[in-house]
Amino acid sequence: MRTLRVRSDRRLNPLAPLALAILVAVTATPLTAQQSMANGGAHPDEVTFSKDVAPILQANCQICHRPASVGPMSLLTYQETRRYASRARDLVSKRLMPPFHLDTGFGIQDIKDDWRLSEEEIETFVAWVDAGAPEGDPADLPPPIEWPNKQMWQLEDILGPPDHVIRSKPFDVPAEGGDTWWRPRVPTGLAEDRWVMAAETRPSFPAGRQIVHHAIPRLLRLNDEGEYRRIQSLSEYAMGKVGEIVPRDAGRLLKATDMIEWDAHYYPMGYDVTGDQVELGIWFHEEGYEPEFNQDLRLYPLRGDIALRPGGTAMTQGFHRWDHPVRLDSFQPHGHVHLHAMSVQVVYPDGDVELISMVTDFDARWHHSYIYEDDAAPLLPTGTVVVLTGWYDNTAENELTPDPEIWYARGSRTMDEMSHAWIAVTHLTEDGYRKLVEEREARLATDGEDDSSGNNGTDGR
């Protein structure tokens, strides 16, 4: 049963996320076959690739681990998977694969498009490897999925092809050199104003997946003086990122007269790429749609010095407050190879502190925007303070640091470190806030009645 806001009965001190991070790091150990059986998993001798493991791979892994996709190896067949079984067991049992870094058990867990494997799926995979990775009867295999051998929009399965695509101007990326930024301005290409329902930014295929560090389509709008000013970011791409879907009661306005200022960060990878373009796919609400509220996507910075000495660590924090009620719709940590963990807490006007989300094992090679389910997205009254905390690691324990024996500092280059979060915020009026609170309380009360009567209450999905 979800609550209106996931408030603890006790007050958390500002170091609580650090304690949680340490706890998760200590307890993130692989399952053994004996533990799997003790938890109710199948006996290792009964688990086979054909009957038990192949369906898990099809549903969760092959979208990336197949030819012409982003995974480093293919997992379409038994022979391919058997080769990497031991390594895959380690990553799956630690919840590092699929790469969904939101901590389990802390904060809001009702997330849209949640990639995490269930406990049963993890136990099945572990038991299979511990039993020697048997193939089983090939007749038990599910029919193979016909994966398209082309780049598709990640939201296409849900929403169909985008209604409108905006591309950056072409840019030549050399084979050698350092970080390069490309910031052209392009028109929207619209004939009329439209409300955005969803947006997804993607690099070119296949070269762009390697050379694009990140890409942000920033929305510019004419002010009264006739100058273009930044309004918000329509989307953001970093490796692994899926697009943003705006809640039904909110929208982001895109005017025909607006401009898109691309912020594309390139890094040469040893081969020339000519005329590379980044794309923004947009899905619109139906014509005539008028949202109840406005939503925007912004970068919320964490302040403080990031001076990572050799073998050292650091911490930054950011504090943000609005002069009106808001709803937090999504949370995405952003950093480079030294960012280890980030949390988002809220301090309510009455002094209560709530941990909203915690990411302990952040990995810059795969980014996620954690979009909260409709009845789980925090509703924050006027005066609530959002506290973002980030932790950074330049020790030899961090396998991603290029060299733990040199200093690193805050900066925009790939080798530098960053400290911010992307948060989608729906801006509410006082009346709108009270209305949403009352509607959510009514739905949760109905769910409780259904559960107590033996019926299945909705989980919001």
NUDO-606436 format. One record per residue (C-alpha): chain; x, y, z; residue in one letter. Coordinates in nm, 3 decimals, decimal comma. Layout:
+----+---------+---------+---------+----+
! ch !       u !       v !       w ! aa !
+----+---------+---------+---------+----+
!  A !       X !       Y !       Z !  A !
...
+----+---------+---------+---------+----+
! end
This chain:
+----+---------+---------+---------+----+
! ch !       u !       v !       w ! aa !
+----+---------+---------+---------+----+
!  A !   0,000 !   0,000 !   0,000 !  M !
!  A !   0,149 !   0,329 !  -0,104 !  R !
!  A !   0,109 !   0,636 !   0,111 !  T !
!  A !   0,041 !   0,991 !   0,003 !  L !
!  A !   0,405 !   1,066 !   0,064 !  R !
!  A !   0,653 !   0,811 !   0,186 !  V !
!  A !   0,716 !   0,972 !   0,520 !  R !
!  A !   0,904 !   0,793 !   0,794 !  S !
!  A !   0,779 !   0,781 !   1,150 !  D !
!  A !   1,123 !   0,897 !   1,258 !  R !
!  A !   1,331 !   1,193 !   1,149 !  R !
!  A !   1,633 !   1,131 !   0,933 !  L !
!  A !   1,953 !   1,320 !   0,998 !  N !
!  A !   2,140 !   1,467 !   0,697 !  P !
!  A !   2,390 !   1,177 !   0,703 !  L !
!  A !   2,121 !   0,912 !   0,672 !  A !
!  A !   2,176 !   0,855 !   0,298 !  P !
!  A !   2,547 !   0,794 !   0,364 !  L !
!  A !   2,463 !   0,532 !   0,623 !  A !
!  A !   2,224 !   0,372 !   0,374 !  L !
!  A !   2,492 !   0,378 !   0,106 !  A !
!  A !   2,738 !   0,200 !   0,335 !  I !
!  A !   2,475 !  -0,056 !   0,435 !  L !
!  A !   2,387 !  -0,135 !   0,074 !  V !
!  A !   2,753 !  -0,157 !  -0,029 !  A !
!  A !   2,827 !  -0,401 !   0,252 !  V !
!  A !   2,526 !  -0,620 !   0,185 !  T !
!  A !   2,547 !  -0,626 !  -0,199 !  A !
!  A !   2,697 !  -0,975 !  -0,215 !  T !
!  A !   2,610 !  -1,246 !  -0,465 !  P !
!  A !   2,352 !  -1,512 !  -0,385 !  L !
!  A !   2,464 !  -1,871 !  -0,356 !  T !
!  A !   2,268 !  -2,164 !  -0,490 !  A !
!  A !   2,186 !  -2,268 !  -0,132 !  Q !
!  A !   2,051 !  -1,920 !  -0,055 !  Q !
!  A !   1,846 !  -1,932 !  -0,374 !  S !
!  A !   1,682 !  -2,259 !  -0,269 !  M !
!  A !   1,628 !  -2,130 !   0,085 !  A !
!  A !   1,445 !  -1,829 !  -0,060 !  N !
!  A !   1,207 !  -2,050 !  -0,252 !  G !
!  A !   1,392 !  -2,068 !  -0,584 !  G !
!  A !   1,394 !  -2,380 !  -0,798 !  A !
!  A !   1,639 !  -2,657 !  -0,718 !  H !
!  A !   1,960 !  -2,608 !  -0,924 !  P !
!  A !   1,920 !  -2,951 !  -1,089 !  D !
!  A !   1,579 !  -2,845 !  -1,222 !  E !
!  A !   1,679 !  -2,515 !  -1,384 !  V !
!  A !   1,780 !  -2,513 !  -1,751 !  T !
!  A !   1,859 !  -2,248 !  -2,007 !  F !
!  A !   1,588 !  -2,354 !  -2,250 !  S !
!  A !   1,302 !  -2,368 !  -2,000 !  K !
!  A !   1,393 !  -2,107 !  -1,737 !  D !
!  A !   1,672 !  -1,871 !  -1,839 !  V !
!  A !   1,591 !  -1,794 !  -2,203 !  A !
!  A !   1,253 !  -1,630 !  -2,115 !  P !
!  A !   1,430 !  -1,405 !  -1,862 !  I !
!  A !   1,686 !  -1,299 !  -2,123 !  L !
!  A !   1,418 !  -1,228 !  -2,382 !  Q !
!  A !   1,214 !  -1,013 !  -2,146 !  A !
!  A !   1,500 !  -0,820 !  -1,986 !  N !
!  A !   1,837 !  -0,852 !  -2,160 !  C !
!  A !   1,822 !  -0,911 !  -2,534 !  Q !
!  A !   1,692 !  -0,560 !  -2,607 !  I !
!  A !   2,056 !  -0,453 !  -2,553 !  C !
!  A !   2,253 !  -0,778 !  -2,580 !  H !
!  A !   2,209 !  -0,860 !  -2,947 !  R !
!  A !   2,378 !  -0,766 !  -3,276 !  P !
!  A !   2,338 !  -0,400 !  -3,378 !  A !
!  A !   2,252 !  -0,293 !  -3,024 !  S !
!  A !   2,447 !  -0,136 !  -2,737 !  V !
!  A !   2,537 !  -0,447 !  -2,535 !  G !
!  A !   2,900 !  -0,563 !  -2,557 !  P !
!  A !   2,798 !  -0,923 !  -2,631 !  M !
!  A !   2,499 !  -1,111 !  -2,772 !  S !
!  A !   2,282 !  -1,327 !  -2,544 !  L !
!  A !   2,044 !  -1,466 !  -2,804 !  L !
!  A !   2,155 !  -1,831 !  -2,787 !  T !
!  A !   2,263 !  -2,085 !  -2,527 !  Y !
!  A !   2,615 !  -2,097 !  -2,668 !  Q !
!  A !   2,652 !  -1,719 !  -2,645 !  E !
!  A !   2,511 !  -1,699 !  -2,293 !  T !
!  A !   2,704 !  -1,999 !  -2,158 !  R !
!  A !   3,029 !  -1,825 !  -2,245 !  R !
!  A !   2,951 !  -1,533 !  -2,013 !  Y !
!  A !   2,751 !  -1,722 !  -1,749 !  A !
!  A !   2,990 !  -1,672 !  -1,458 !  S !
!  A !   3,032 !  -1,298 !  -1,512 !  R !
!  A !   2,660 !  -1,255 !  -1,572 !  A !
!  A !   2,584 !  -1,439 !  -1,248 !  R !
!  A !   2,800 !  -1,196 !  -1,054 !  D !
!  A !   2,635 !  -0,888 !  -1,208 !  L !
!  A !   2,280 !  -1,021 !  -1,184 !  V !
!  A !   2,315 !  -1,133 !  -0,821 !  S !
!  A !   2,446 !  -0,788 !  -0,724 !  K !
!  A !   2,163 !  -0,618 !  -0,916 !  R !
!  A !   2,413 !  -0,447 !  -1,145 !  L !
!  A !   2,246 !  -0,603 !  -1,450 !  M !
!  A !   2,011 !  -0,502 !  -1,593 !  P !
!  A !   2,171 !  -0,163 !  -1,526 !  P !
!  A !   1,906 !  -0,003 !  -1,305 !  F !
!  A !   2,083 !   0,161 !  -1,012 !  H !
!  A !   1,796 !   0,272 !  -0,789 !  L !
!  A !   1,842 !   0,118 !  -0,445 !  D !
!  A !   1,593 !  -0,152 !  -0,352 !  T !
!  A !   1,423 !  -0,107 !  -0,017 !  G !
!  A !   1,491 !   0,264 !   0,037 !  F !
!  A !   1,261 !   0,545 !  -0,069 !  G !
!  A !   0,996 !   0,526 !  -0,340 !  I !
!  A !   1,000 !   0,194 !  -0,526 !  Q !
!  A !   0,701 !   0,248 !  -0,757 !  D !
!  A !   0,885 !   0,342 !  -1,077 !  I !
!  A !   0,752 !   0,344 !  -1,431 !  K !
!  A !   0,936 !   0,116 !  -1,676 !  D !
!  A !   1,126 !  -0,052 !  -1,391 !  D !
!  A !   1,402 !  -0,270 !  -1,539 !  W !
!  A !   1,493 !  -0,454 !  -1,221 !  R !
!  A !   1,469 !  -0,832 !  -1,212 !  L !
!  A !   1,241 !  -0,989 !  -0,954 !  S !
!  A !   1,391 !  -1,188 !  -0,668 !  E !
!  A !   1,258 !  -1,504 !  -0,832 !  E !
!  A !   1,429 !  -1,422 !  -1,163 !  E !
!  A !   1,759 !  -1,349 !  -0,988 !  I !
!  A !   1,740 !  -1,674 !  -0,789 !  E !
!  A !   1,662 !  -1,870 !  -1,105 !  T !
!  A !   1,961 !  -1,728 !  -1,291 !  F !
!  A !   2,196 !  -1,788 !  -0,996 !  V !
!  A !   2,074 !  -2,145 !  -0,953 !  A !
!  A !   2,125 !  -2,213 !  -1,325 !  W !
!  A !   2,487 !  -2,098 !  -1,322 !  V !
!  A !   2,564 !  -2,277 !  -0,995 !  D !
!  A !   2,426 !  -2,598 !  -1,145 !  A !
!  A !   2,677 !  -2,577 !  -1,431 !  G !
!  A !   2,460 !  -2,379 !  -1,674 !  A !
!  A !   2,277 !  -2,678 !  -1,829 !  P !
!  A !   2,114 !  -2,626 !  -2,167 !  E !
!  A !   1,813 !  -2,852 !  -2,116 !  G !
!  A !   1,582 !  -2,959 !  -2,395 !  D !
!  A !   1,592 !  -2,713 !  -2,691 !  P !
!  A !   1,225 !  -2,797 !  -2,745 !  A !
!  A !   1,153 !  -2,596 !  -2,429 !  D !
!  A !   1,291 !  -2,275 !  -2,582 !  L !
!  A !   1,040 !  -1,992 !  -2,633 !  P !
!  A !   1,002 !  -1,870 !  -2,992 !  P !
!  A !   1,287 !  -1,628 !  -3,075 !  P !
!  A !   1,207 !  -1,258 !  -3,087 !  I !
!  A !   1,250 !  -1,094 !  -3,428 !  E !
!  A !   1,452 !  -0,791 !  -3,322 !  W !
!  A !   1,468 !  -0,511 !  -3,582 !  P !
!  A !   1,816 !  -0,458 !  -3,723 !  N !
!  A !   1,790 !  -0,080 !  -3,708 !  K !
!  A !   1,780 !   0,200 !  -3,456 !  Q !
!  A !   1,437 !   0,259 !  -3,307 !  M !
!  A !   1,309 !   0,519 !  -3,066 !  W !
!  A !   1,298 !   0,362 !  -2,722 !  Q !
!  A !   0,950 !   0,503 !  -2,660 !  L !
!  A !   0,823 !   0,371 !  -2,992 !  E !
!  A !   0,692 !   0,046 !  -2,846 !  D !
!  A !   0,471 !   0,249 !  -2,612 !  I !
!  A !   0,377 !   0,553 !  -2,819 !  L !
!  A !   0,453 !   0,463 !  -3,180 !  G !
!  A !   0,686 !   0,674 !  -3,397 !  P !
!  A !   0,735 !   1,037 !  -3,284 !  P !
!  A !   0,504 !   1,303 !  -3,425 !  D !
!  A !   0,791 !   1,544 !  -3,490 !  H !
!  A !   1,171 !   1,519 !  -3,510 !  V !
!  A !   1,416 !   1,807 !  -3,463 !  I !
!  A !   1,779 !   1,752 !  -3,564 !  R !
!  A !   2,095 !   1,939 !  -3,475 !  S !
!  A !   2,305 !   2,091 !  -3,751 !  K !
!  A !   2,568 !   1,846 !  -3,887 !  P !
!  A !   2,902 !   1,834 !  -3,706 !  F !
!  A !   3,230 !   1,668 !  -3,802 !  D !
!  A !   3,397 !   1,477 !  -3,518 !  V !
!  A !   3,768 !   1,405 !  -3,576 !  P !
!  A !   3,932 !   1,074 !  -3,493 !  A !
!  A !   4,168 !   1,230 !  -3,241 !  E !
!  A !   4,151 !   1,518 !  -2,995 !  G !
!  A !   3,979 !   1,619 !  -2,675 !  G !
!  A !   3,628 !   1,705 !  -2,560 !  D !
!  A !   3,429 !   1,915 !  -2,805 !  T !
!  A !   3,096 !   2,093 !  -2,762 !  W !
!  A !   2,853 !   2,171 !  -3,045 !  W !
!  A !   2,584 !   2,428 !  -2,964 !  R !
!  A !   2,391 !   2,520 !  -3,278 !  P !
!  A !   2,047 !   2,682 !  -3,274 !  R !
!  A !   1,772 !   2,539 !  -3,493 !  V !
!  A !   1,402 !   2,629 !  -3,536 !  P !
!  A !   1,131 !   2,395 !  -3,410 !  T !
!  A !   0,988 !   2,348 !  -3,758 !  G !
!  A !   0,632 !   2,372 !  -3,622 !  L !
!  A !   0,349 !   2,560 !  -3,787 !  A !
!  A !   0,152 !   2,598 !  -3,464 !  E !
!  A !   0,200 !   2,576 !  -3,088 !  D !
!  A !   0,168 !   2,224 !  -2,941 !  R !
!  A !   0,177 !   2,061 !  -2,599 !  W !
!  A !   0,450 !   1,799 !  -2,556 !  V !
!  A !   0,342 !   1,462 !  -2,416 !  M !
!  A !   0,681 !   1,288 !  -2,441 !  A !
!  A !   1,031 !   1,356 !  -2,570 !  A !
!  A !   1,339 !   1,146 !  -2,641 !  E !
!  A !   1,687 !   1,255 !  -2,746 !  T !
!  A !   1,909 !   1,007 !  -2,925 !  R !
!  A !   2,251 !   1,005 !  -3,094 !  P !
!  A !   2,310 !   0,886 !  -3,448 !  S !
!  A !   2,351 !   0,514 !  -3,514 !  F !
!  A !   2,590 !   0,347 !  -3,486 !  P !
!  A !   2,872 !   0,605 !  -3,455 !  A !
!  A !   2,690 !   0,849 !  -3,229 !  G !
!  A !   2,649 !   0,593 !  -2,952 !  R !
!  A !   3,025 !   0,595 !  -2,907 !  Q !
!  A !   3,115 !   0,960 !  -2,958 !  I !
!  A !   2,825 !   1,143 !  -2,790 !  V !
!  A !   2,893 !   1,198 !  -2,420 !  H !
!  A !   2,563 !   1,379 !  -2,370 !  H !
!  A !   2,317 !   1,588 !  -2,569 !  A !
!  A !   2,062 !   1,839 !  -2,438 !  I !
!  A !   1,798 !   2,017 !  -2,651 !  P !
!  A !   1,744 !   2,342 !  -2,458 !  R !
!  A !   1,421 !   2,529 !  -2,527 !  L !
!  A !   1,460 !   2,900 !  -2,611 !  L !
!  A !   1,170 !   3,146 !  -2,621 !  R !
!  A !   1,136 !   3,508 !  -2,730 !  L !
!  A !   1,091 !   3,754 !  -2,444 !  N !
!  A !   0,930 !   4,098 !  -2,457 !  D !
!  A !   1,259 !   4,253 !  -2,570 !  E !
!  A !   1,278 !   4,024 !  -2,873 !  G !
!  A !   1,562 !   3,813 !  -2,731 !  E !
!  A !   1,567 !   3,434 !  -2,704 !  Y !
!  A !   1,597 !   3,315 !  -2,344 !  R !
!  A !   1,631 !   2,962 !  -2,211 !  R !
!  A !   1,304 !   2,824 !  -2,070 !  I !
!  A !   1,389 !   2,463 !  -1,984 !  Q !
!  A !   1,537 !   2,148 !  -2,135 !  S !
!  A !   1,297 !   1,941 !  -2,340 !  L !
!  A !   1,497 !   1,624 !  -2,287 !  S !
!  A !   1,848 !   1,499 !  -2,210 !  E !
!  A !   2,055 !   1,216 !  -2,349 !  Y !
!  A !   2,332 !   1,027 !  -2,176 !  A !
!  A !   2,431 !   0,665 !  -2,231 !  M !
!  A !   2,138 !   0,439 !  -2,148 !  G !
!  A !   1,882 !   0,715 !  -2,104 !  K !
!  A !   1,524 !   0,656 !  -2,217 !  V !
!  A !   1,295 !   0,948 !  -2,298 !  G !
!  A !   1,062 !   1,140 !  -2,069 !  E !
!  A !   0,684 !   1,087 !  -2,062 !  I !
!  A !   0,488 !   1,379 !  -1,913 !  V !
!  A !   0,198 !   1,290 !  -1,679 !  P !
!  A !  -0,145 !   1,320 !  -1,837 !  R !
!  A !  -0,247 !   1,622 !  -1,627 !  D !
!  A !   0,064 !   1,821 !  -1,724 !  A !
!  A !   0,236 !   1,940 !  -2,037 !  G !
!  A !   0,536 !   2,126 !  -2,178 !  R !
!  A !   0,445 !   2,394 !  -2,430 !  L !
!  A !   0,643 !   2,408 !  -2,754 !  L !
!  A !   0,572 !   2,722 !  -2,957 !  K !
!  A !   0,618 !   2,750 !  -3,331 !  A !
!  A !   0,844 !   3,053 !  -3,275 !  T !
!  A !   1,067 !   2,875 !  -3,023 !  D !
!  A !   1,424 !   2,770 !  -3,099 !  M !
!  A !   1,620 !   2,466 !  -2,988 !  I !
!  A !   1,975 !   2,526 !  -2,872 !  E !
!  A !   2,161 !   2,197 !  -2,885 !  W !
!  A !   2,427 !   2,127 !  -2,624 !  D !
!  A !   2,606 !   1,823 !  -2,767 !  A !
!  A !   2,923 !   1,701 !  -2,597 !  H !
!  A !   3,143 !   1,491 !  -2,827 !  Y !
!  A !   3,454 !   1,287 !  -2,750 !  Y !
!  A !   3,670 !   1,143 !  -3,033 !  P !
!  A !   3,696 !   0,763 !  -3,034 !  M !
!  A !   3,967 !   0,696 !  -3,294 !  G !
!  A !   3,768 !   0,729 !  -3,617 !  Y !
!  A !   3,635 !   1,021 !  -3,820 !  D !
!  A !   3,260 !   1,089 !  -3,812 !  V !
!  A !   3,133 !   1,327 !  -4,078 !  T !
!  A !   2,812 !   1,528 !  -4,047 !  G !
!  A !   2,692 !   1,377 !  -3,720 !  D !
!  A !   2,346 !   1,487 !  -3,605 !  Q !
!  A !   2,163 !   1,437 !  -3,276 !  V !
!  A !   1,784 !   1,399 !  -3,290 !  E !
!  A !   1,495 !   1,500 !  -3,066 !  L !
!  A !   1,178 !   1,295 !  -3,110 !  G !
!  A !   0,858 !   1,457 !  -2,982 !  I !
!  A !   0,515 !   1,309 !  -2,917 !  W !
!  A !   0,234 !   1,564 !  -2,884 !  F !
!  A !  -0,093 !   1,565 !  -2,696 !  H !
!  A !  -0,395 !   1,568 !  -2,924 !  E !
!  A !  -0,488 !   1,900 !  -3,083 !  E !
!  A !  -0,699 !   2,113 !  -2,853 !  G !
!  A !  -0,550 !   1,956 !  -2,540 !  Y !
!  A !  -0,501 !   2,198 !  -2,250 !  E !
!  A !  -0,306 !   2,071 !  -1,949 !  P !
!  A !  -0,415 !   2,141 !  -1,595 !  E !
!  A !  -0,055 !   2,211 !  -1,494 !  F !
!  A !   0,281 !   2,296 !  -1,650 !  N !
!  A !   0,580 !   2,066 !  -1,614 !  Q !
!  A !   0,945 !   2,141 !  -1,685 !  D !
!  A !   1,271 !   1,948 !  -1,686 !  L !
!  A !   1,568 !   2,128 !  -1,534 !  R !
!  A !   1,918 !   2,070 !  -1,413 !  L !
!  A !   1,940 !   2,117 !  -1,035 !  Y !
!  A !   2,301 !   2,174 !  -0,926 !  P !
!  A !   2,483 !   2,044 !  -0,620 !  L !
!  A !   2,714 !   2,309 !  -0,479 !  R !
!  A !   3,053 !   2,279 !  -0,316 !  G !
!  A !   3,405 !   2,206 !  -0,421 !  D !
!  A !   3,483 !   1,873 !  -0,585 !  I !
!  A !   3,853 !   1,845 !  -0,503 !  A !
!  A !   3,928 !   1,475 !  -0,532 !  L !
!  A !   4,279 !   1,423 !  -0,401 !  R !
!  A !   4,468 !   1,103 !  -0,490 !  P !
!  A !   4,291 !   0,819 !  -0,315 !  G !
!  A !   4,033 !   1,061 !  -0,178 !  G !
!  A !   3,659 !   1,111 !  -0,161 !  T !
!  A !   3,426 !   1,412 !  -0,162 !  A !
!  A !   3,063 !   1,510 !  -0,100 !  M !
!  A !   2,845 !   1,787 !  -0,243 !  T !
!  A !   2,492 !   1,905 !  -0,162 !  Q !
!  A !   2,226 !   2,118 !  -0,325 !  G !
!  A !   1,921 !   2,281 !  -0,165 !  F !
!  A !   1,617 !   2,387 !  -0,367 !  H !
!  A !   1,280 !   2,538 !  -0,273 !  R !
!  A !   0,985 !   2,675 !  -0,470 !  W !
!  A !   0,742 !   2,953 !  -0,375 !  D !
!  A !   0,448 !   2,728 !  -0,467 !  H !
!  A !   0,350 !   2,360 !  -0,433 !  P !
!  A !   0,509 !   2,112 !  -0,673 !  V !
!  A !   0,504 !   1,748 !  -0,768 !  R !
!  A !   0,834 !   1,569 !  -0,832 !  L !
!  A !   0,779 !   1,347 !  -1,135 !  D !
!  A !   1,128 !   1,208 !  -1,194 !  S !
!  A !   1,484 !   1,202 !  -1,060 !  F !
!  A !   1,806 !   1,140 !  -1,254 !  Q !
!  A !   2,152 !   1,168 !  -1,096 !  P !
!  A !   2,428 !   1,295 !  -1,322 !  H !
!  A !   2,801 !   1,278 !  -1,278 !  G !
!  A !   3,109 !   1,130 !  -1,438 !  H !
!  A !   3,326 !   0,834 !  -1,343 !  V !
!  A !   3,384 !   0,941 !  -0,981 !  H !
!  A !   3,021 !   0,988 !  -0,878 !  L !
!  A !   2,943 !   0,690 !  -0,657 !  H !
!  A !   2,607 !   0,773 !  -0,501 !  A !
!  A !   2,335 !   1,039 !  -0,495 !  M !
!  A !   2,024 !   1,082 !  -0,285 !  S !
!  A !   1,723 !   1,313 !  -0,293 !  V !
!  A !   1,556 !   1,403 !   0,036 !  Q !
!  A !   1,283 !   1,650 !   0,122 !  V !
!  A !   1,247 !   1,860 !   0,436 !  V !
!  A !   0,881 !   1,945 !   0,490 !  Y !
!  A !   0,768 !   2,275 !   0,645 !  P !
!  A !   0,691 !   2,091 !   0,971 !  D !
!  A !   1,053 !   1,972 !   0,991 !  G !
!  A !   1,000 !   1,610 !   0,891 !  D !
!  A !   1,268 !   1,467 !   0,661 !  V !
!  A !   1,194 !   1,201 !   0,401 !  E !
!  A !   1,429 !   1,003 !   0,180 !  L !
!  A !   1,269 !   1,005 !  -0,166 !  I !
!  A !   1,526 !   0,809 !  -0,368 !  S !
!  A !   1,877 !   0,669 !  -0,324 !  M !
!  A !   2,122 !   0,552 !  -0,590 !  V !
!  A !   2,425 !   0,387 !  -0,427 !  T !
!  A !   2,605 !   0,225 !  -0,720 !  D !
!  A !   2,586 !   0,502 !  -0,980 !  F !
!  A !   2,760 !   0,411 !  -1,306 !  D !
!  A !   2,830 !   0,686 !  -1,560 !  A !
!  A !   2,818 !   0,428 !  -1,839 !  R !
!  A !   2,441 !   0,396 !  -1,797 !  W !
!  A !   2,201 !   0,672 !  -1,695 !  H !
!  A !   1,839 !   0,645 !  -1,586 !  H !
!  A !   1,560 !   0,890 !  -1,528 !  S !
!  A !   1,356 !   0,731 !  -1,249 !  Y !
!  A !   0,997 !   0,834 !  -1,328 !  I !
!  A !   0,764 !   0,789 !  -1,033 !  Y !
!  A !   0,430 !   0,613 !  -1,068 !  E !
!  A !   0,137 !   0,854 !  -1,067 !  D !
!  A !   0,029 !   0,786 !  -0,709 !  D !
!  A !   0,388 !   0,770 !  -0,579 !  A !
!  A !   0,524 !   1,099 !  -0,718 !  A !
!  A !   0,587 !   1,321 !  -0,413 !  P !
!  A !   0,342 !   1,608 !  -0,363 !  L !
!  A !   0,534 !   1,886 !  -0,187 !  L !
!  A !   0,357 !   2,176 !  -0,013 !  P !
!  A !   0,489 !   2,531 !  -0,039 !  T !
!  A !   0,808 !   2,574 !   0,162 !  G !
!  A !   0,938 !   2,218 !   0,122 !  T !
!  A !   1,315 !   2,202 !   0,067 !  V !
!  A !   1,468 !   1,942 !  -0,164 !  V !
!  A !   1,814 !   1,825 !  -0,052 !  V !
!  A !   2,042 !   1,656 !  -0,308 !  L !
!  A !   2,358 !   1,483 !  -0,183 !  T !
!  A !   2,633 !   1,334 !  -0,398 !  G !
!  A !   2,935 !   1,123 !  -0,300 !  W !
!  A !   3,252 !   1,085 !  -0,510 !  Y !
!  A !   3,526 !   0,821 !  -0,505 !  D !
!  A !   3,882 !   0,853 !  -0,637 !  N !
!  A !   4,020 !   0,547 !  -0,461 !  T !
!  A !   4,161 !   0,232 !  -0,615 !  A !
!  A !   3,830 !   0,063 !  -0,526 !  E !
!  A !   3,663 !   0,266 !  -0,803 !  N !
!  A !   3,733 !   0,067 !  -1,118 !  E !
!  A !   3,618 !   0,356 !  -1,339 !  L !
!  A !   3,865 !   0,621 !  -1,220 !  T !
!  A !   4,135 !   0,669 !  -1,486 !  P !
!  A !   4,410 !   0,714 !  -1,227 !  D !
!  A !   4,347 !   0,722 !  -0,850 !  P !
!  A !   4,690 !   0,876 !  -0,795 !  E !
!  A !   4,610 !   1,217 !  -0,945 !  I !
!  A !   4,377 !   1,504 !  -0,853 !  W !
!  A !   4,035 !   1,559 !  -1,014 !  Y !
!  A !   3,808 !   1,863 !  -0,991 !  A !
!  A !   3,472 !   1,995 !  -1,105 !  R !
!  A !   3,453 !   2,063 !  -1,479 !  G !
!  A !   3,284 !   1,985 !  -1,809 !  S !
!  A !   3,543 !   1,756 !  -1,966 !  R !
!  A !   3,498 !   1,379 !  -1,961 !  T !
!  A !   3,789 !   1,343 !  -1,719 !  M !
!  A !   3,646 !   1,611 !  -1,486 !  D !
!  A !   3,361 !   1,559 !  -1,243 !  E !
!  A !   3,005 !   1,693 !  -1,243 !  M !
!  A !   2,744 !   1,734 !  -0,973 !  S !
!  A !   2,377 !   1,779 !  -1,059 !  H !
!  A !   2,044 !   1,605 !  -1,096 !  A !
!  A !   1,779 !   1,624 !  -1,365 !  W !
!  A !   1,433 !   1,656 !  -1,209 !  I !
!  A !   1,098 !   1,688 !  -1,386 !  A !
!  A !   0,872 !   1,915 !  -1,179 !  V !
!  A !   0,501 !   1,982 !  -1,218 !  T !
!  A !   0,418 !   2,328 !  -1,085 !  H !
!  A !   0,092 !   2,349 !  -0,889 !  L !
!  A !  -0,137 !   2,615 !  -0,751 !  T !
!  A !  -0,253 !   2,589 !  -0,391 !  E !
!  A !  -0,596 !   2,478 !  -0,512 !  D !
!  A !  -0,437 !   2,230 !  -0,753 !  G !
!  A !  -0,221 !   2,087 !  -0,475 !  Y !
!  A !  -0,519 !   2,034 !  -0,245 !  R !
!  A !  -0,714 !   1,874 !  -0,530 !  K !
!  A !  -0,435 !   1,627 !  -0,608 !  L !
!  A !  -0,393 !   1,542 !  -0,239 !  V !
!  A !  -0,766 !   1,474 !  -0,198 !  E !
!  A !  -0,785 !   1,265 !  -0,518 !  E !
!  A !  -0,484 !   1,057 !  -0,417 !  R !
!  A !  -0,613 !   1,000 !  -0,065 !  E !
!  A !  -0,947 !   0,887 !  -0,210 !  A !
!  A !  -0,778 !   0,640 !  -0,449 !  R !
!  A !  -0,555 !   0,500 !  -0,177 !  L !
!  A !  -0,854 !   0,459 !   0,054 !  A !
!  A !  -1,037 !   0,269 !  -0,220 !  T !
!  A !  -0,731 !   0,050 !  -0,277 !  D !
!  A !  -0,723 !  -0,027 !   0,094 !  G !
!  A !  -1,087 !  -0,129 !   0,095 !  E !
!  A !  -1,031 !  -0,357 !  -0,207 !  D !
!  A !  -0,729 !  -0,519 !  -0,043 !  D !
!  A !  -0,909 !  -0,575 !   0,288 !  S !
!  A !  -1,203 !  -0,737 !   0,109 !  S !
!  A !  -0,974 !  -0,981 !  -0,069 !  G !
!  A !  -0,984 !  -0,806 !  -0,404 !  N !
!  A !  -0,673 !  -0,700 !  -0,589 !  N !
!  A !  -0,612 !  -0,327 !  -0,550 !  G !
!  A !  -0,455 !  -0,140 !  -0,840 !  T !
!  A !  -0,082 !  -0,075 !  -0,822 !  D !
!  A !  -0,100 !   0,223 !  -1,059 !  G !
!  A !   0,058 !   0,043 !  -1,355 !  R !
+----+---------+---------+---------+----+
! end
